[in-house]
Amino acid sequence: MTHRATKIVATLGPASSDPVLLEKMIRAGVNVVRLNFSHGKAQDHINLAALVREVSQRVGVEVAIMADLQGPKIRVGKFAEGKVMLEPGEKFILDASRETPGDIKGVGLDYKELPRDVKAGDLLLLNDGLIVLIVNAVRGEEVHTTVKLGGELSNNKGINKQGGGLTAPALTAKDMEDIKTAMSFQADYVAVSFPKNATDMEMARQLCNVAAAPYKHKPGLIAKIERAEAVPKLEEILRVSDGIMVARGDLAVEVGNVAVPALQKRMIKMARAADKVVITATQMMESMILNPVPTRAEVSDVANAVLDGTDAVMLSAETASGRFPLETVEEMAKICAEAEKAEYKELSADFSGKTFTRIDQSIAMGALFTAHHLGAKAIVALTDSGSTALWMSRHDIHVPIYALTPRLETQRKMALYRNVRPILMDISADRDTALDQAEGHLLRRDIVQSGDVYAITCGEPIGAPGGTNMLKICRVA
């Protein structure tokens, strides 16, 4: 099987909840499943999580589960006819106090704070920017607008303000309940929607830790970058998160489509420099919701995210409700593997100007450097927390990293790390025995053969988190 460094996140939904299909999708290359808490009830997510655990055990591949919180509902209300057709130049009122269904003149709001957040001259983008309204005036609870870009507006469509500035808190009462649900099945990652700053992520961390404490679990936290305000705060958000998601849908609406490609590159680079993971998401294979093959532009988009160095590429509606969920995963896996072949990295350049003050971090870097120059077949990290494997995975290297851990939670978390293959293994407390066990694992899985060179890192005493202090270069007898 081809070694693919870039991981695939697939959203589960009606199109992918069948056990037989899910098994095929995992075999085809799904590394992380996303449960979208914007849809379905708590019990639906609990059942899906149980199904994922059961199927991944059967396949023999540990898949991480990411619970994606809905975040604030910044949406219009419902219409009497389900939708209206807005023409350019028409007047339209967004009314926070309206209880009756909407019509061609106006509609109520799920987001009651809108009148406080906007002023005359602001541009409001509805339904992912397909409809644009200019704010003329705010009168009490009513936002009076003129339609600039018309079209069909239907129930509960989202609202964004160009340039950002909506005050809705990142975590709602529903999110707080959903965190409890996600922790009940020990979701490996929690994705937080619409955080504006580090404080939003710190609050999410606290809520997760409290909800997860009875299960002795600590999830990884992913900040979804989809608000204009989050962009200048990227460094502080990265510092308190385990990773970020380049959430190109809402982000594009707030900052403009043309700003997103350069932002994507910058965000991936920043995340890697900060030793954090990064997921690139939204519309990656959109046409495959209806078609069995992707467009050339989509192939290019996925390949570019891979070449940018993203840890993972994500599928949303393509696998949740599309007609070809399995084919989409297969195509994405092929694109990733092909794009990775095109990469040529001069590893030495990656280390210039870097200083490592920690022993474990220096060992991780030493392993990369040595494996690269010796043409090693594999790098093996005996790891308790997964940190050594994470640090190694922040640098591009064509040598696969095998992370051997005795902790199931660590194995699942590492499923998201680029170029890391996590393997569960009981590690002996005796160093020499542990090293022999590791080589036995590699031989049994046909990762190495007689004469192959590999690098291995571990810590003494074995099993102490953060204790990696040894690098050994081995040749298989």
C-alpha positions as CSV (number, residue, x, y, z in Angstrom):
1,M,0.0,0.0,0.0
2,T,1.3,3.5,-0.8
3,H,2.3,5.5,2.2
4,R,0.2,8.7,2.3
5,A,1.4,11.4,4.6
6,T,-1.7,13.7,4.4
7,K,-4.7,12.6,6.4
8,I,-8.3,12.6,5.4
9,V,-11.2,13.8,7.5
10,A,-14.6,12.7,6.4
11,T,-17.9,14.0,7.8
12,L,-20.5,11.4,8.6
13,G,-24.1,11.8,7.8
14,P,-27.1,10.0,6.1
15,A,-24.9,9.0,3.1
16,S,-22.1,7.4,5.2
17,S,-23.8,5.9,8.3
18,D,-24.1,2.4,6.9
19,P,-21.6,0.0,8.6
20,V,-20.6,-1.7,5.4
21,L,-20.0,1.6,3.6
22,L,-18.2,3.1,6.6
23,E,-15.8,0.1,6.6
24,K,-15.0,0.6,2.9
25,M,-14.4,4.3,3.5
26,I,-11.9,3.6,6.4
27,R,-10.2,1.0,4.2
28,A,-10.0,3.6,1.4
29,G,-8.2,6.1,3.6
30,V,-10.4,7.9,6.2
31,N,-8.2,8.7,9.2
32,V,-10.6,11.0,11.1
33,V,-14.4,11.1,11.2
34,R,-16.2,14.4,11.8
35,L,-19.5,14.4,13.6
36,N,-21.2,17.7,12.8
37,F,-23.2,18.8,15.8
38,S,-25.1,21.4,13.7
39,H,-27.3,18.4,12.6
40,G,-28.9,15.5,14.4
41,K,-29.7,14.8,18.1
42,A,-27.2,13.8,20.9
43,Q,-28.2,10.2,20.6
44,D,-27.5,10.2,16.9
45,H,-23.9,11.2,17.6
46,I,-23.5,8.7,20.4
47,N,-24.7,5.9,18.1
48,L,-22.4,7.1,15.2
49,A,-19.4,7.3,17.6
50,A,-20.1,3.7,18.8
51,L,-20.3,2.6,15.2
52,V,-17.0,4.2,14.2
53,R,-15.2,2.6,17.2
54,E,-16.7,-0.8,16.3
55,V,-15.9,-0.6,12.5
56,S,-12.4,0.7,13.0
57,Q,-11.7,-2.1,15.4
58,R,-12.9,-4.6,12.8
59,V,-10.7,-3.0,10.1
60,G,-7.7,-2.8,12.5
61,V,-7.2,0.9,11.9
62,E,-7.8,3.4,14.8
63,V,-9.7,6.4,13.5
64,A,-9.9,9.6,15.5
65,I,-13.4,11.2,16.2
66,M,-13.8,14.9,15.9
67,A,-16.9,16.5,17.4
68,D,-17.6,19.8,15.5
69,L,-19.6,22.2,17.6
70,Q,-22.4,24.3,15.9
71,G,-21.4,27.6,17.5
72,P,-23.7,30.6,17.4
73,K,-26.7,30.5,15.0
74,I,-26.3,33.8,13.1
75,R,-29.3,33.1,10.8
76,V,-32.5,34.5,9.5
77,G,-35.8,33.0,10.7
78,K,-38.3,31.1,8.7
79,F,-40.6,32.2,5.8
80,A,-44.3,31.6,5.4
81,E,-43.7,30.0,1.9
82,G,-40.3,28.6,2.9
83,K,-38.4,31.1,0.7
84,V,-38.6,34.4,-1.1
85,M,-37.0,35.8,-4.2
86,L,-35.2,39.1,-3.5
87,E,-34.7,41.5,-6.4
88,P,-31.9,44.1,-6.5
89,G,-33.0,47.6,-5.3
90,E,-35.9,46.2,-3.2
91,K,-36.2,47.1,0.5
92,F,-36.0,44.3,3.0
93,I,-36.3,44.3,6.8
94,L,-34.4,42.0,9.2
95,D,-36.5,42.2,12.4
96,A,-35.2,40.8,15.7
97,S,-38.7,41.2,17.4
98,R,-40.7,39.5,14.6
99,E,-42.5,36.3,15.7
100,T,-44.5,35.7,12.5
101,P,-43.1,33.9,9.5
102,G,-41.2,36.1,6.9
103,D,-42.4,37.4,3.5
104,I,-41.1,39.5,0.6
105,K,-40.9,42.6,2.9
106,G,-38.9,41.1,5.8
107,V,-38.1,38.2,8.1
108,G,-37.4,37.5,11.8
109,L,-33.9,36.6,13.2
110,D,-32.5,33.7,15.1
111,Y,-29.7,36.1,16.0
112,K,-31.3,38.8,18.2
113,E,-28.2,40.9,18.6
114,L,-28.0,41.9,14.9
115,P,-29.5,45.4,15.4
116,R,-26.8,46.2,18.0
117,D,-24.0,44.9,15.7
118,V,-24.6,46.9,12.5
119,K,-24.9,50.4,11.4
120,A,-25.9,52.3,8.2
121,G,-23.5,51.5,5.3
122,D,-22.6,48.0,6.5
123,L,-22.8,45.1,4.0
124,L,-24.6,41.9,5.1
125,L,-23.9,38.7,3.3
126,L,-26.6,36.0,3.4
127,N,-26.5,32.4,2.3
128,D,-22.7,32.2,2.0
129,G,-22.5,35.6,0.2
130,L,-25.0,34.7,-2.6
131,I,-27.2,37.5,-1.3
132,V,-25.9,41.0,-0.3
133,L,-27.9,43.6,1.6
134,I,-26.8,47.2,2.3
135,V,-27.9,48.5,5.7
136,N,-29.8,51.8,5.4
137,A,-30.8,52.3,9.0
138,V,-31.3,50.6,12.3
139,R,-34.7,51.4,14.0
140,G,-35.1,49.7,17.3
141,E,-35.1,46.0,16.6
142,E,-35.4,46.5,12.9
143,V,-32.5,46.5,10.4
144,H,-33.7,48.3,7.2
145,T,-31.8,47.2,4.1
146,T,-31.7,47.5,0.4
147,V,-31.0,44.4,-1.7
148,K,-27.7,44.8,-3.6
149,L,-27.3,41.3,-4.9
150,G,-30.6,39.4,-5.1
151,G,-31.6,35.8,-5.3
152,E,-33.6,33.1,-3.5
153,L,-33.5,33.4,0.3
154,S,-34.9,30.4,2.2
155,N,-35.4,29.4,5.9
156,N,-32.6,29.7,8.4
157,K,-29.9,30.9,6.0
158,G,-26.7,32.3,7.6
159,I,-25.8,35.9,8.0
160,N,-22.2,37.3,7.9
161,K,-21.1,40.9,8.1
162,Q,-18.3,41.9,5.6
163,G,-15.1,42.6,7.6
164,G,-16.5,40.8,10.7
165,G,-17.8,42.4,13.8
166,L,-20.8,40.2,14.9
167,T,-20.6,39.9,18.7
168,A,-22.1,36.4,19.1
169,P,-20.1,34.3,21.7
170,A,-18.3,31.3,20.3
171,L,-19.9,28.9,22.7
172,T,-23.6,28.7,23.1
173,A,-25.7,26.8,25.7
174,K,-26.2,24.1,23.0
175,D,-22.4,23.8,22.5
176,M,-22.0,23.3,26.3
177,E,-24.5,20.4,26.2
178,D,-22.8,19.0,23.1
179,I,-19.4,19.1,24.7
180,K,-20.9,16.8,27.5
181,T,-22.2,14.5,24.8
182,A,-18.9,14.4,22.9
183,M,-17.0,13.6,26.1
184,S,-19.4,10.8,27.0
185,F,-17.9,8.9,24.0
186,Q,-14.4,10.4,24.5
187,A,-14.2,12.3,21.2
188,D,-10.5,12.7,20.4
189,Y,-10.9,16.3,19.1
190,V,-13.4,19.1,19.6
191,A,-13.7,21.7,16.9
192,V,-14.8,25.1,18.1
193,S,-16.8,27.2,15.7
194,F,-16.3,31.0,15.3
195,P,-13.7,31.6,18.0
196,K,-12.6,35.3,18.0
197,N,-9.6,35.1,20.3
198,A,-7.6,32.9,22.8
199,T,-10.2,33.5,25.5
200,D,-12.9,31.7,23.5
201,M,-10.6,28.7,23.2
202,E,-9.5,28.7,26.8
203,M,-13.2,28.7,27.8
204,A,-13.8,25.7,25.5
205,R,-10.8,23.9,27.0
206,Q,-12.1,24.4,30.5
207,L,-15.6,23.1,29.6
208,C,-14.1,20.1,27.8
209,N,-11.7,19.2,30.7
210,V,-14.6,19.4,33.2
211,A,-16.9,17.2,31.1
212,A,-14.1,14.8,30.3
213,A,-12.8,14.4,33.9
214,P,-15.0,11.5,34.9
215,Y,-13.6,9.5,31.9
216,K,-10.0,10.5,32.6
217,H,-9.9,12.0,29.1
218,K,-8.5,15.1,27.5
219,P,-9.5,15.9,24.0
220,G,-7.5,18.0,21.5
221,L,-9.0,21.3,20.7
222,I,-9.2,22.6,17.1
223,A,-10.0,26.3,16.5
224,K,-12.0,26.8,13.3
225,I,-10.8,30.1,11.7
226,E,-13.9,31.5,10.1
227,R,-14.2,35.0,11.5
228,A,-12.3,38.1,10.2
229,E,-11.5,39.0,13.8
230,A,-9.7,35.7,14.3
231,V,-7.1,36.4,11.6
232,P,-5.0,39.0,13.4
233,K,-5.3,36.9,16.6
234,L,-4.0,33.7,15.0
235,E,-0.8,33.5,17.1
236,E,-2.6,33.7,20.4
237,I,-5.3,31.3,19.2
238,L,-2.7,28.8,18.1
239,R,-0.9,29.1,21.5
240,V,-4.0,27.8,23.4
241,S,-5.3,25.3,20.8
242,D,-4.0,21.9,19.6
243,G,-4.6,22.9,16.0
244,I,-6.7,25.0,13.6
245,M,-9.1,24.4,10.8
246,V,-8.8,26.7,7.7
247,A,-12.7,26.9,7.5
248,R,-12.8,28.5,4.1
249,G,-16.6,28.9,3.8
250,D,-17.5,31.5,6.4
251,L,-14.0,32.9,6.3
252,A,-14.3,33.7,2.6
253,V,-17.6,35.4,3.2
254,E,-16.1,37.7,5.8
255,V,-12.7,38.5,4.3
256,G,-13.6,38.0,0.6
257,N,-13.0,34.9,-1.6
258,V,-9.8,36.3,-3.2
259,A,-8.1,36.7,0.2
260,V,-8.5,33.1,1.2
261,P,-5.8,31.2,-0.8
262,A,-2.9,33.4,0.6
263,L,-4.5,33.2,4.1
264,Q,-4.6,29.4,3.8
265,K,-0.9,29.2,3.1
266,R,-0.1,31.6,5.9
267,M,-2.2,29.7,8.4
268,I,-0.7,26.3,7.5
269,K,2.8,27.7,7.8
270,M,2.0,29.4,11.2
271,A,0.4,26.2,12.6
272,R,3.4,24.1,11.6
273,A,5.9,26.6,13.0
274,A,4.0,26.5,16.3
275,D,4.0,22.7,16.4
276,K,0.2,22.5,16.0
277,V,-1.9,20.5,13.5
278,V,-3.9,22.1,10.7
279,I,-7.0,20.9,8.7
280,T,-8.0,22.5,5.4
281,A,-11.7,22.4,4.8
282,T,-14.8,23.4,2.8
283,Q,-15.7,22.6,-0.9
284,M,-12.5,20.6,-1.5
285,M,-14.4,18.1,-3.7
286,E,-17.8,19.8,-3.8
287,S,-18.8,18.7,-7.3
288,M,-18.5,15.0,-6.1
289,I,-21.7,15.6,-4.1
290,L,-23.4,14.8,-7.4
291,N,-20.7,13.5,-9.7
292,P,-18.5,10.4,-9.6
293,V,-15.3,12.4,-10.5
294,P,-13.8,15.7,-9.3
295,T,-13.2,18.7,-11.4
296,R,-9.6,19.5,-12.4
297,A,-9.8,22.6,-10.2
298,E,-10.7,20.5,-7.2
299,V,-7.8,18.1,-7.9
300,S,-5.6,21.2,-8.0
301,D,-7.1,22.6,-4.8
302,V,-6.5,19.4,-2.8
303,A,-3.0,19.0,-4.2
304,N,-2.1,22.6,-3.3
305,A,-3.2,22.1,0.3
306,V,-1.0,19.0,0.4
307,L,1.9,21.0,-1.0
308,D,1.2,23.8,1.5
309,G,1.9,21.2,4.2
310,T,-1.6,20.7,5.7
311,D,-2.0,17.8,8.1
312,A,-5.4,16.9,6.8
313,V,-7.9,17.7,4.0
314,M,-11.5,17.5,5.0
315,L,-14.7,16.4,3.3
316,S,-18.1,17.8,4.4
317,A,-21.3,17.3,2.4
318,E,-19.3,15.2,-0.1
319,T,-19.3,12.3,2.4
320,A,-22.2,13.3,4.7
321,S,-25.0,13.6,2.1
322,G,-23.3,13.2,-1.3
323,R,-24.1,10.4,-3.8
324,F,-20.5,9.1,-4.0
325,P,-19.0,9.1,-0.5
326,L,-16.6,6.2,-1.1
327,E,-15.4,7.3,-4.5
328,T,-14.7,10.8,-3.0
329,V,-12.4,9.3,-0.4
330,E,-10.7,7.1,-2.9
331,E,-10.1,10.1,-5.3
332,M,-8.9,12.3,-2.5
333,A,-6.4,9.6,-1.3
334,K,-5.0,9.3,-4.8
335,I,-4.6,13.1,-5.2
336,C,-2.8,13.4,-1.8
337,A,-0.4,10.5,-2.6
338,E,0.4,11.9,-6.1
339,A,1.0,15.5,-4.8
340,E,3.3,14.2,-2.1
341,K,5.5,12.5,-4.7
342,A,6.1,15.9,-6.3
343,E,7.5,17.4,-3.1
344,Y,11.2,17.7,-2.8
345,K,12.5,19.0,0.5
346,E,16.0,19.9,1.4
347,L,15.6,19.0,5.1
348,S,18.8,20.7,6.2
349,A,17.3,24.1,5.3
350,D,14.4,23.4,7.6
351,F,16.7,23.5,10.6
352,S,18.7,26.6,9.9
353,G,18.2,29.4,12.5
354,K,16.3,27.0,14.9
355,T,17.3,26.5,18.5
356,F,16.0,23.6,20.6
357,T,16.2,24.0,24.3
358,R,14.4,20.8,25.2
359,I,16.2,17.5,25.2
360,D,13.1,15.6,23.8
361,Q,12.6,18.1,21.0
362,S,16.3,18.0,20.1
363,I,16.2,14.2,19.9
364,A,13.1,14.4,17.6
365,M,15.0,16.8,15.3
366,G,18.1,14.6,15.4
367,A,16.1,11.6,14.3
368,L,14.7,13.4,11.3
369,F,18.1,14.8,10.3
370,T,19.9,11.5,10.6
371,A,17.1,9.4,8.9
372,H,17.0,11.9,6.0
373,H,20.8,11.7,5.4
374,L,21.1,8.0,5.9
375,G,18.1,7.2,3.7
376,A,16.4,5.3,6.5
377,K,13.4,3.2,5.8
378,A,11.5,4.4,8.8
379,I,11.6,6.6,11.9
380,V,10.2,5.0,15.0
381,A,9.1,6.9,18.1
382,L,8.2,5.1,21.3
383,T,5.9,7.7,22.8
384,D,3.5,8.1,25.6
385,S,1.9,11.4,24.9
386,G,2.6,11.6,21.1
387,S,4.7,14.9,21.4
388,T,7.8,13.4,19.8
389,A,5.8,12.2,16.8
390,L,4.1,15.6,16.5
391,W,7.4,17.5,16.5
392,M,8.8,15.2,13.9
393,S,5.7,15.6,11.7
394,R,6.1,19.4,11.5
395,H,9.0,19.0,9.1
396,D,8.6,17.6,5.6
397,I,10.5,14.3,5.2
398,H,9.8,11.4,2.9
399,V,10.6,8.8,5.6
400,P,7.4,7.6,7.3
401,I,7.2,8.1,11.1
402,Y,5.8,5.1,13.0
403,A,4.6,6.2,16.5
404,L,4.4,3.2,18.9
405,T,2.4,4.0,22.0
406,P,0.8,1.9,24.9
407,R,-2.0,4.5,25.1
408,L,-5.2,4.1,22.9
409,E,-6.0,7.8,23.4
410,T,-2.6,8.8,22.1
411,Q,-2.9,6.4,19.2
412,R,-6.2,7.9,18.1
413,K,-5.0,11.5,18.5
414,M,-2.0,10.9,16.3
415,A,-4.3,9.7,13.5
416,L,-4.5,13.4,12.5
417,Y,-0.7,14.1,12.4
418,R,0.8,14.3,8.9
419,N,3.2,11.5,8.0
420,V,2.6,9.7,11.3
421,R,1.3,6.1,11.5
422,P,0.2,5.4,15.0
423,I,0.5,1.8,16.3
424,L,-0.8,0.5,19.7
425,M,1.9,-1.5,21.4
426,D,2.5,-2.6,25.0
427,I,6.0,-1.2,25.7
428,S,8.2,-3.1,28.1
429,A,9.7,-1.1,31.0
430,D,13.1,-2.6,30.0
431,R,14.8,-0.5,27.3
432,D,16.4,-3.3,25.3
433,T,13.2,-5.4,25.4
434,A,11.2,-2.4,24.2
435,L,13.6,-1.8,21.3
436,D,13.4,-5.5,20.3
437,Q,9.6,-5.4,20.5
438,A,9.6,-2.3,18.3
439,E,11.7,-4.0,15.6
440,G,9.5,-7.1,15.8
441,H,6.5,-4.9,15.1
442,L,8.2,-3.4,12.1
443,L,9.2,-6.8,10.7
444,R,5.8,-8.3,11.2
445,R,4.2,-5.5,9.3
446,D,6.7,-5.6,6.4
447,I,7.8,-2.1,7.2
448,V,11.5,-3.1,7.3
449,Q,13.4,-6.1,6.0
450,S,16.8,-7.5,6.5
451,G,19.5,-4.9,5.8
452,D,17.2,-1.9,6.2
453,V,18.3,1.1,8.4
454,Y,15.8,2.8,10.7
455,A,16.0,5.4,13.5
456,I,14.3,4.9,16.8
457,T,13.7,7.3,19.7
458,C,12.6,6.6,23.3
459,G,13.0,7.9,26.8
460,E,14.6,6.4,29.9
461,P,13.0,5.5,32.1
462,I,10.6,4.1,29.6
463,G,7.0,5.4,29.9
464,A,7.8,8.8,31.5
465,P,5.8,11.4,29.5
466,G,8.1,14.1,27.9
467,G,11.1,12.0,28.7
468,T,12.5,11.2,25.1
469,N,16.2,11.3,25.5
470,M,17.6,8.6,23.3
471,L,18.2,8.2,19.6
472,K,19.5,4.9,18.1
473,I,20.2,4.0,14.5
474,C,19.6,0.4,13.8
475,R,20.2,-1.9,10.9
476,V,17.9,-5.0,10.6
477,A,19.9,-8.2,10.9
